[in-house]
């Protein structure tokens, strides 16, 4: 298989450039729908805002559904402080120290966008000394400093910033010459880019699919209920395309496709996992099998919702997940090859 890596990077860069914390995904969903329209792929939007695209196959009664999520970590304005800074409440699970010093945008319900920086309430060692170093990094001790000439709550309110507005972290996307990709939100925008390219590849190469295959782009995975509703009713196999977690004591890699055997929701379907590993062996795809004790996926949400489906979880290896993340094009291409091979075979 020969892939257009520039097109994959184009999808990924475009998706990463659109802010989309859970609950604030309309803009990125519009982008997804525009790309699907360009490819002439039928799709619909669920009541909750997910997008489901369908590629027709020979068998319409036994269907496969692949998912990835566009929603990301972020925060929401919890309070406007008397000094004009903004208290924040996290969206999704991450360490507060991972966003300290990060640039951000505040996107209001009225459509206004402001820039700022996330800091601790004691950001300077020259002022606070060891108190700055030892301050516990939790939401109560973090705030957004707006890039505005303001010093009071009243001045912030005049800007029409209010409690409930979204705080979006800068992605800081970087493609290196040696194939690394560094960015926030590779979880799970890398997978969305992979699935968009997989659709294009299948269409362009006129690949005949044995089963009707749905692509479910969810928008609430980071808060636990992304694929808990609206799966196509004939779905029998559900493949969550999310991420692998390379790191301390893990088997995953930034250079392979990672296949999850078990996460916090329990073991994934053994038969489906065997099918995926057999494809990897047959097609000479570099893969790693791993266990993630502090992890859940769209497949987890679908099972909790009561769907009678076989599930599996795969993804590119994303280092430093829920922080400033990194992967490699090797991992993305391995994941892509497995997806196309899986969709093409019975």
Number of C-alpha atoms within 10 A of each C-alpha: 6 7 13 9 12 9 14 21 18 13 20 22 19 13 22 24 13 17 27 25 24 23 17 21 20 14 11 20 23 12 14 20 19 12 15 17 12 10 14 11 16 13 17 13 15 14 9 14 17 22 22 22 20 18 18 17 19 12 12 14 13 16 21 26 25 25 26 31 28 32 28 29 24 27 23 21 22 18 17 21 16 13 14 21 23 27 22 25 20 17 19 18 11 14 13 18 16 13 22 17 14 16 19 23 21 25 21 19 15 10 9 13 13 15 17 22 19 25 22 23 17 18 18 14 11 9 10 13 12 11 13 16 13 10 14 14 18 13 17 12 15 24 25 28 21 21 11 13 9 15 14 14 17 15 16 22 13 9 13 15 23 20 17 16 21 28 31 24 24 21 21 14 19 13 16 10 7 8 12 17 22 20 21 24 30 32 29 24 24 30 27 26 26 25 25 19 23 19 18 19 17 16 15 10 8 9 13 16 19 18 21 21 25 21 25 31 27 27 29 25 26 25 15 15 19 29 28 20 16 16 18 16 10 14 21 16 19 29 24 24 28 28 29 33 23 22 15 7 6 14 15 27 25 22 23 25 29 31 27 24 19 20 18 13 17 14 14 19 17 14 11 17 21 13 12 21 18 13 18 21 11 9 13 12 20 19 25 20 19 20 20 19 11 8 15 19 26 31 30 26 19 22 18 13 13 10 17 12 18 19 24 27 29 26 30 36 33 32 23 15 20 19 19 18 19 22 27 22 20 19 26 25 22 21 30 25 23 23 21 19 16 17 22 16 11 9
